[in-house]
Amino acid sequence: MNIWKNTKRGSVTLEAAIILPVFIIAAVTVSYCINLAVATESVTSAVCDEARPAAQRMYIVPVPAGIARNMENRVADDGVFVDRYDVTSVRFINDTVYLKSEFTVKNRMPVRLRDDFTISCDIKFRGFTGRENRGTLFTFDEMEKDDGSAIVWVFPAAGERYHKETCSYIEVCPRQMVLSSEIRRKYSPCRLCRPEDLSDGQFVYCFITSGRAFHTGECTTVDRYVVSMTRRQAAEEGYSPCSRCGGG
């Protein structure tokens, strides 16, 4: 009888010795899976929050610089359980940004059945380009009406007339533009005013018909420049139509 009792106690002890480690490993594994979910959520939240100001900047600069760096810095500050975050690809197609990235969470489970976890995080967002008007469709007669929305050009520093884009008065004058990577690709920095240190989003001036460089407003070659606005806005600001081109 004593032999049976000792054998029963030994069986319980053996079962406990086998089941308890398995239970502990399972509990730690579930806990780590929760950490993975938290890491994924924190990265997604940080990336989406950083995409919002980037989309707003695209209203001024169609291809803003530094998106990848800003994303990585934001995740480094706000990411939970994230050991590394890298943006692998940023593409601009029309007004849409396609961003591919990945982040790593180290495998700290007691039983390393695999290496560290690398998870992809891809997002797509559209730059803010103005509010979309979903009004009624125009008829042909309504489209023929002059509603003052045509683009004209004026001399803001010294001028009283507004002009067509093809007017001979403005063809030879520099135009005010917002510096962007597209401008840098199309034009080279002026050798006189050295505008290469300007950041994207600042005003520069380009000779559309005869120049190959962009300039600062203080450049000696930029004495009179033109800016664009609607015909209605030009009239409201006191400009009158050009006598040569009719102002559009």
Secondary structure as GFF3:
##gff-version 3
##sequence-region A 1 248
A	DSSP	alpha_helix	2	57	.	.	.	ID=ss1
A	DSSP	alpha_helix	67	78	.	.	.	ID=ss2
A	DSSP	beta_strand	84	93	.	.	.	ID=ss3
A	DSSP	beta_strand	96	105	.	.	.	ID=ss4
A	DSSP	beta_strand	117	126	.	.	.	ID=ss5
A	DSSP	alpha_helix	140	144	.	.	.	ID=ss6
A	DSSP	beta_strand	151	154	.	.	.	ID=ss7
A	DSSP	beta_strand	161	163	.	.	.	ID=ss8
A	DSSP	alpha_helix	168	171	.	.	.	ID=ss9
A	DSSP	beta_strand	175	178	.	.	.	ID=ss10
A	DSSP	alpha_helix	181	186	.	.	.	ID=ss11
A	DSSP	beta_strand	188	189	.	.	.	ID=ss12
A	DSSP	three_ten_helix	195	197	.	.	.	ID=ss13
A	DSSP	beta_strand	203	206	.	.	.	ID=ss14
A	DSSP	beta_strand	213	215	.	.	.	ID=ss15
A	DSSP	beta_strand	227	230	.	.	.	ID=ss16
A	DSSP	alpha_helix	231	236	.	.	.	ID=ss17
A	DSSP	beta_strand	240	241	.	.	.	ID=ss18
###
